Amino acid sequence: MGLFDMFRKKEATPAPAGPDADLSALVAKLKDSDPKVRLDACVRIGAMKARAASARPALEELIIDPDGDVCLAAAEAMSAILRAIDTKR
């Protein structure tokens, strides 16, 4: 580091994404036109269990998705979330 390097502007580093940001991004993917993207989002949301409780309304909409695999993944994610919530009580 040179003498004047400490006066140079540092590039802004993005704020680390927290769990809420991750969940918001996944919930947005539930509306994607590609069923594979929706399916992946359902699986990842389900893995978050109780932390993903706020995603329940979006998952409920996907239970009637035209793609059967997405329907199943949404139902499994809802089940994982509800089981995790029940065990916390």
Secondary structure, DSSP 8 states (H G I E B T S, - for coil): --TTGGGS----------HHHHHHHHHHHTT-S-HHHHHHHHHHHHHHGGGGGGGHHHHHHHTT-SSHHHHHHHHHHHHHHHHHHHHH-
